[in-house]
């Protein structure tokens, strides 16, 4: 199974130019995908394209990550109804630097025979003036050709600036530079990029008389018809500070059962036989199949340590049979992770000694002392997994783990972390 055949097997092939499969099947080639740094982190949607590069590399080809230091300053009109708000150069540079770190974590840039290559298209243009650009690049595509692109046609009625209109020229010239510099003959991307990508093949054909190739993946949609990569909180980021490993893990556990096969085929790097086993398992035990893909992706995108922390958080939130011994074994990092996933309240050094005051005034677990007292009378209040039966219980009677944290539970579902600031 070569690269194109594997994409077909995975359902990840949308379109390609004539001759693409033939050249990929007979020789090792260099191909690239571009990423614009318009966000502070890559998302799980970007990971679809990173998977494309991972698979391309797995089959022995040479992958290039092209960071859009230049195109990010322009704005891609694809899949947008309005003009993109331009980011400051400083913000774009910060985003780019962070996304480069993410790429280095997710692709093999060393230690293999075909290491990934990183390029920044700002390097292609920073010494080029506008006259050189118009003569060397703008001359290669007619306005009629550019207007025929879907990304342009959809915007003509609502308005399209020359800035965004020129995006496909820049992306097209990127391809030419990579061909000349790295012998890159293939550009890949999502199906929404087909117009921009084929502009590159046309620029090269007209300017150099050389044939190059293009390949795209389908846009990944959920079974309910909504866009993939969104959780209830918004984008699913690859940055743990924007989407915690626990939230990331829960996204896959809570996925629609109908999407499991698609997610396994798109994202798993397990052997095909194992992937087929998980797909079959999803029909009988979808919960376990989702757990397996959640585990694999949490480890791949975050780390084994993060995955183990996720299990501890999940255990505390969902396992009602835990006792205070479990809490005693949690580290400061464990408690801090818990604090970020369930409602938490910081306490200053002046909090009152009485438990009723602590839970109704210093930390608003209850709306009043009377409500806190009723919870104790109804045997609903636990601190550190131990039932509180005495309304006169004081904060001095509480064991503060790591000398800082306690777990308060009001019934089975309402959990809170209190911590000394």
Buried (B, 14 or more C-beta within 10 A) or exposed (E): EEBBBBBEEBBBBBBBBEEBBEBBEEEEBBBBBBBBBBBBBBBBBBBBBBBBBBBBBBBBBBBBBBBBBBBBBBBBBBEBEEBBEBBEEEBBBBBBEBBBEBBBEBBBBEEEEBBBBBBBBBEBBEEEEEEEBEEEBBEBBEEEBBEEBEBBEBBEEEEBEEBBBBBBBBBBBBBBBBBEEBEBBBBBBBEBBBBBBBBBBBBBEBBEEEEBBBBBBBBBEBEEEEEBBBBEEEBBBBBBEBBBBBBBBBBBEEBBEEBBBBBBBBBBEBEEEEBBBBBEBBEEEBEEBBBBBBBBBBBBBBBEEBBEBBEBBBEBBEEEEBEBEBBEEBEEEBBBBBBBBBBBBEBEEEBBEBBBBBBBBBBEBBEEBEBBBBBBEEEBBBBBBBEBEEBEBBBEEBEEBBEBBBBBBBEEEBBBBBBBE
